[in-house]
Every structure is written in C-alpha cells, then in structure tokens.
Amino acid sequence: MAVNASGDGRPYLWKASTLLLPASLNLGISNVLAPLLNAMLARSVEPEAAIGGYAIALSIMMLIALPQLRIQQLTLVFLEDQASLWRIRIFVGVFAGLGGIVALLAALTPIRDILLNVVFATEGSLRDQTRLALIALVPFPVLAVIRTHLYGTALRINRPRLIWLGTGTGAATVMLVGLGISAVKANAGSPIAAIAVSAGAAAETVILLWATNRPLQQAVRASHRPPPEYQAMLRFFGPLLFAAFLPTVTTPIINAVLTRGPHPDTSVAAVALAWGVNQTFLVLMWGIQPTLLALMARGESPASGRRFAYVVAVVVTVPSAVVAFVPPLTSLVVHTLLGATGRLQDMTEAGLRVLAALPPLLVQEAIYTSAILSTRHTRLIVYVNILRLVGLLVILGVTVSFTDWPGGVIGVVAMGGSLVVEAITTMLYGYQSQKQLEDRWAARVSGSQALT
C-alpha cells in the first residue's frame, strides 16, 4: 500500500476515538448547527415560514448535493497512491460541476416554480422564504461534494487534526455570518441561515484545500500499480449514488405531504426542529461508519470496531432519552433555547420522544453498512434503501389516512419509521459481509502467528 498510514501499536480504543470525534463532528456539524440557526429564524417576524422555507430549500439542495454522501466512502476505499488520488479528484470534480449546474437550474429558472408550486405546493410567505433560501444556497452543492472528498483524504492518511481544523472553521463561519446578518437585519428570514451555510461551506473548502496539500504529498506516494479505472469507480459509486438518492428524498417527500395538510408552516418547522435537536445528541454516531472504514482499510480488527460502536451507542442513547422524556429539560431546549411556542412547541416535543428510540438501531446500521462497503458489495445498499423508501411511503399513507395526528408528529413518525426499516434490512443484508471481514482478519492473524 502506498499510503503511509501504518499502525502505531496503540490500543484500538485510542485509535478509533481519535478518528471518531473529528469524523462525527465533521459529518454531524450541520445537525449541531441546525437548532442554532433555527433559533435565529424563530425570532423573525414570521418564524414558522422562515424555518419551514429554509428547511424546504435545504432539502432540495441536499438532494442536488447527494454525491457528497458517498464521495467520502469512495475516497476511503480507492485512495492508495498519487495516481489514484488524481483519478479520484477528476471524478469528484465532474460530480461537483454537475451539482452546480443543477443548483442553478433549480434556483434561477422556471424549474424553481415547478418545485415550489407543484411539488411542495407552497404559498404566501412560505413560498417567498423558500425562494430566497434557494438562491442563497446555490453554491452549496459544489462545495459540499468537494469538502467531503477532502475530509475523506484526511481520514485515509490519519490526519484527524485537519478534520478538526476544517470543521471548526466552517462552524465558526456559519455562526458568525448568521449572527452578523441577524444583527444587521433581524427580520431577513430564511436567507439568514442559507447565506450562513453557504459561507461556512466555502470557508471549510478553502481551508481544507490549503491544509491537506502538504500532508497528502508526504503520505500518498507514487507506486507502479495501475490507477483505478473510472469504470471500476463507477461500479462502486453508481449503486451508492442511487442509494444516497433514496434517503435524501425522505425530507422532500415528507415536506411535500405536510404542505398539503393543515398548518403546513408549523408542521414543516416542527419536523425540522425535532430532527435538529435529536441529531445534535446523536452527533457521535455520524463518525462510526468513516471511522470503521478508515481503520479496516489500515488492517484493524472488524470485531474490535463492532464492539467500539456498541460503546458509542450507549453514550449517545442516554442524553437523547433524558432530554426527550424529562419535561423540564424538554421545555428548556424547545421553548427557552429554540423559542418555539404553542402548537409548534407541542409538535416538536412529541417528535423528540418518537426519535429517542433510534440510536441503538442506527449504530447497528453503521456497523453493517461499513462491512458492506469494505467488501464492495454496494448493490446491497440499493436494496436496503429501496425498502426504506417503500417503508416511508407506507407509513405516510397510513398515518395521513387513518390517524388524526398533527402534521409534525406524522412527519417525525415517517422519518423515524423509515430509518428503522433501513437499519433492520441493513443488518440482514450485511451479516455475511461482517462475518467475511472478521473471518478474513482472523485468518490473517493466524497466518502471521504461524510465521513467527
């Protein structure tokens, strides 16, 4: 292997923790920042329209930027030497460019009217807020794809400090820009969050391009092996891209249903608030998959990775459940910190209680997804996400047709239920991949002991 990232003899727990913390914050920082941005929007003249408009616009741009969800995994699996690095970067550049073109079309052409009028059926203030946020988020898809590749390179060469640097820069920029706009024009509405997120992504990308340049030159060496073929990369990435599309449409589908029901502004805003708060407590879980992939790529034990993930599950479950089910703490977070009141507060608190049951299942999903990706059986991820989409549509159909639940509760139940379906099917499909990795590692260890 041409990547100079060999083991250092330290315990697995140490090596995994040093990668997990920055990787989790990197992938989960948007969820940490979401409640803070929503708190700014909640103090606008029309808070529900501002929060809902930003949520809808961001869900559209996240759909356009969906390659970012798999670019890091592609980087972790295929980065071996200088030749592979340049192949990967050309590959990343193509998808980033395509994302920029589609973002422009979605925000500045008649396609925008189709999205806002037909797909999401937005009206009045909600439509205006969504339109403004879309324009401000145009750069986001390009930057999101590039930065996740750069984070993948930092993980692959074992430079967690670079991840801290990039994530810290991006988060600080988002907060400073958001607070600055709020101070100058407190009633700007959804553009407060949208401009801040785009500015944060730009700062993050620039600092990562600078910070990873020299470490990559030192760690990624030349070799005589042929670089990966684009066809091989597409065979790996294509199913993952399709699979990334399926969960990414979850939020737009839910929003499209809720905007057609009673109290659309409140319902969309409640789902955004509940999801943002829940994911803030689960931020450590976001780093499990890239951490396991990076360590397995360096020859570490898959079984040790599985046990490490179980520890993370316990750590994240307790605070999430406490905030969801201890009323004074729930009110402190939702009402005092986020500024939600009345119907919006009630829906958000109910949503938090629904989502509190997810962490153990999501950790299992991360373990088995890592195994599937390490063995390059990416078509299995497609099957998993097709079943997740079917589960989402069934849950939405049943709850809308046969219950009188508030819209915010319906949205959270559909989102959480689809994740449960995904987790269970991932465990079923990924069991053989995990067993294959553990058996292969055990055989390699036995062979090494026999030689010594």
N, C-alpha and C positions, 0 to 999 in steps of 0.2 A: 504494500500500500504506500502511495507516495505522500499521503497526508501525514505530517509529522505531529501526531497527537497520541502518542503511546501512553499506556497506563503508568501511574506513578507509585503503585503499591499501596495507596491509601485505601481505607475501608470503603465499601460500596456506598454506605450511607453518606459519607462525606462527598464523594464524587457526584452522587445523584443530587444531593442537596444544593451543591454549588451551581449545578445546571438548572435545577427545578425552580429556584427562586427567581432568577432573572428571566427564564423562559416563561414562567407563569405570569409574571408582571408584564412582560412584553406582549403576550397573546391576550391577556385579560385586562390590560390597562384601559381599553375602551369601555369595558364594563365598570371599572372603578370610577372612571371619569363621567360616565353616563348620569348617575344620580346628581353629581355636582353641576353638570350642565343643565339637567332638568330643573334643579333648584334655582338656577338663574332664570330659566324660562318661566318657572312657576310664579315669578314676581313681575311678569309682563302684564300689560293691560288685559290681554286675552290669553291667560296662561294655558288653558286646555288646547286652544287652537295652535299656540306656539309649540307646545310639547308634541301634540299629535302631528302637526305639519313637519316638524323636524324628524319625527320617528318614521313617517311615511317616506320622506325624501331619502333618509339614510338607508332605509330598507331597499329602495330602488338602486342606490349607488353601491350598496353592499352586494346586490345581485350582479351588477356590472363588474364589480371587482372580485368576483368569486374565485378567479385563479389564485388569488393570494392565499386562499385556504389550503392549497395543495402545493404551491411553489416551494414552501419551506421543506416539505417532505421530499419533493423531487431533489432538492439541493442536498439534503442529508443522505439520500440513498445513492446519488450518482457522483457526487464530488469526490474525486480521487487524486487528481493531478492538475497541472496547468491546462492541459488540452481539454479536459472535461470541464474545467471552470469556464473557459471561453465558450464552449458549446452551450453550457447551461445559461450563460449570460445572454447569448443571442436568442435562445429560446425564451428567456424571461422578457427580453426587450420586445419581442413580437407580441406577446400577450399583453404587456403594458401598453403598447401602442394601440392595439385593438380596443382595450378598455377605455382609453382616452377618446377615441373616435365615437364609440357608443355613448359615452357620457355626454359628449357634446350634442349628439342627436337627441338624447333623452331630455336635455335641459333647454335647448335653444331652437328646436324645430317643432313642427306640428305633432310629432310623436309625443311630446310632453302633454298636449291636450288630450290625446287618446288615453294616456296613463291616468291623468287627473280626472277626466270626465267619465271615461268608460270603465277602466279597470278599478279605480278606487272610489269613483262616484263622489268626489269631494265637492263641496260647495262653500260659498261665502269665505269667511275668514280662514277656515281650514285649507281651502284651495289656495288662497293667496300665500299663506305661510309655507305650504308645501312647495309652491313655485319658487319662492325666494330662496328656500333652503337648497333646492335642486341646483340652482345657478351657482351658489356658493360652494357646492360640493363637487363641481365638475373636475377639479384636479385630483380628487381623492382616489379614484380607481387606479390611475397610473402610479401614483406614489405608493399606494398600498401594496401593489404587486412587487415593486422594486424593493421596498423595505423588508418585506418578508423573506425575499431571497437573501438579502444581506444579513438578516438575523440567522438564517439557516447556515450561512458560511461561518458566522461567529460560533455557532453551536458545534459545527462539524470540526473546527480546528481547536475547540476547547478554549475559547476566549470569552468567558461569561462577563468579564468586566465591560466588554464592548456592548453587550446587551443592556447592562445597567446604564451605560452612558447614553445609548440611543433612546431607550425608554424614558429615562429621566428628562432628557432634552425635549422629547415630544410631549410628555405630560406637562412639563413646566410651560411650554409654549401654548398648549391648549388653554391652560388655566389663566395665564397672563393675558392672552388675546381675548378670551371670553370676558374676564373681569374688566379689561380695558374698554371693550365695546359697551358693556353694561354701564360703566361709569360715564361714558360719553353720551350714550343713547340707551337708556334703560328699557325703553319700550320697542327696541328693534325687533324683538320676537325671535323666530326660528333662525335668522341669519347669525345671531349671537353664537349659537352652538355650531352651525355649519361652517362659518368662517374660521372659528377656533379649531375645529377638527382638521380642516384642510391645511391651515397654517402649521399645526402640530405635525402632520404627516410630512410636510415639506421640510421642516427643521430636522425631523428624525432621519429622513432620507439623506439629506446633505451631510449631517454629522457622521452617519454610518459609512457613506462613501469615502469620507476622509479617514475615519478611524480604522476601517478594515483593510485599507490598501496595503500598508506595510506588513501587518501580521499575515495576510494572505500570501504575500511574496515570500515570506520566511517559512510558512508552514506547508504551502502547496507547491510541491516540487515537480520538476519535469520527469517524465518517465517515457519508456519506449512502448508502452501499451497503447493500442489504438483508442482514440476518444470514443465515448458512447455515440452511437448512431442516433440521429434525430428520430428515426422510426422506432427505435427501442424506447426512447424517452416518451414519445407519443403513446406507445402501447402502455407504458406505465401511467402516464399523466392523463390520457384520454378518459379512462374509466373514473379516475379520481375527480376530474373536472366535472364530468356528468354527475357523479355522486355529490360533489360540492354544490351543484346547482339545486339538487333536490331539497336539502335542508335550508339553503339560502332563500328559497321561495316560501318558507314557512311563514315568516313575518309578513311579507306582502299578501299572502293568501288570507291570513288572519285579519289583517287590516282591511282588506277588501270586503270581507264578511262583516266586520264590525261597523264600517262606514255606512252600511246599508240598514243597520239596526237602530234602535232608539239610543239617544245620547251618544252619537258617534265620536265627538271630540273627547268626551270623558272616557269612553271605553278604550279608545286607542291610547290615550295618555296613561290610563291605569295599567295597561299591559306593559307599556314602556317603563313605567316607574317600578312595578313589581319585578320585572325581569332584571332591570338595572341593579336594584338593591340585592336581589338574590345572587346575581353573578359577582357582585363585589365580595361577598363572603366566600364564594367558591373559586376565587382567582387562582389559588394554588393548583387546582385541577387542570387548568389550561396548559400547564407546563409538563404534565405527566407524559403525554404522547411524544413530544420532541425530545424530552429527556431520555426516555426509554430507547427511542430510535438512535440518538447520538451515542449512547453507551453500548448498545448492541452492535452498532457499526464499528466500535472500537474493541469488540470481543468480550464485553462484560456478560455476566450471567443473566439470562432472561428470568430465571426463577427469583433471583435477588431483586430484579426490577419489579416483579409482581408483588413480592412482599413489601417492598418500599411503597408501592402505590396504595396498598391496604392501609398503611400508616397514615398516608395523606388523607385517605377517605375519612378516617376518624377525626383528624384535625379539622377538616372543613365542615363536617356534619354538625358538630356541637354548636358553634356560634350561629350558624344559619337557623337551626331549630329554635334556639333560645330567643333570637330576635323575632322569629315568626310567631311564637306561641306565648311569649310573656308580654301581656298587653301594654304595660308602661313603656317597655323598650320598643315595641312595635309603633306606638304612637309617637315616641321620641323621634324615631327615624323618619316615619312617613309624614307626620304633621309638622313637628318642630323643625327638622332639618330640611325636608324636601318642600315644605309649605303646602302640602295637599290638604284640602278640607272637604267636608260634606261627602257627596257621592263619590268623588274621586278618592278620598281617603279610605272610604269603606271598601271600594273595589280593590284598591292597592293592597290593603291589609289582608283581604281574603285571598288574593293572588299569592302573597308571600307564604301563607300557610299551605297552599297547594304545592308550591315549588320546593318547600323544605324537605320533601321526601326524596328528592332526586339524587343527591350526592353519591350514595353507595353504588347505585346503578351506573352513574356516569363514569365513576372510576373504573369499574369493570369494563365498560365500553372502551375506555382509553387503553387499557392493558391489551385487549384482544385486537383492537384496531392496529396498535403498534406491531403486533405479531403478524397480522395480515400484510401490512406494508413491508415489514422486514423480509418476508418470504415472497414479496412482489406478486401476491395473488389479488391484484387490485379490483378484478371484476367482482369479487365478493362484496366489496364496499358498495358497488352499484346495486346489488340485490338488497342489501341492508337498507339503503336509502329509498329504494322504491317501496319497500314495505313501510318505511317511516311515513312516506307521503300518503300512502293508502290509509294508514292509521290516522293521520292528521285529518284527511277528508271525512273519514267515517266519524271521528269524534266531533268535528264541527257540524256535520249533518245531524247527528243525534242530539247534540246539545241545543242547537238552534231550533230544531223541530219539536223536541219533546220535553224541554225544560223551560222554565221562566227565569233562569239565572241572568244576572246583569251581564252586559257585554264584556266588561273587563274580566269577569270570572270565566266566561266562556273562552275568551282568548287565552288566558293562562292555562286552563284545563287542557285545551287543544295543544298548546305548545308543550306542556309537561307530558301529556299523554303520548305525543309523537316521539318524544325523547325516550320514554320508557320502552316503546316498541323498538326503537333503534338500538337501545342498549341490550335488550334481550336477544334480538336477532344477531347482533354482533358477537355476543358470547357463543351462540350456537354455531355460527359460521367460522369463528376464529379459534375454536378449541383445538382443531387439528394443527393449525399454524403455530399456536403457542406450544403445543406438545412437540412439534417438529423442531422448533428452536431449542427447547430445553434438552431434547434428546441429542441434538447435534452438538450442543455445548458440552454435555456430559461425556460424549464420545471423544471430543477434542481434549478434554481434561484428562480422561483415562489414557489417551494416547500419549500425552505429554508426560504423565507419571510413569508410563511404561518405558519411555525413552530414557528417563532419568534413573 
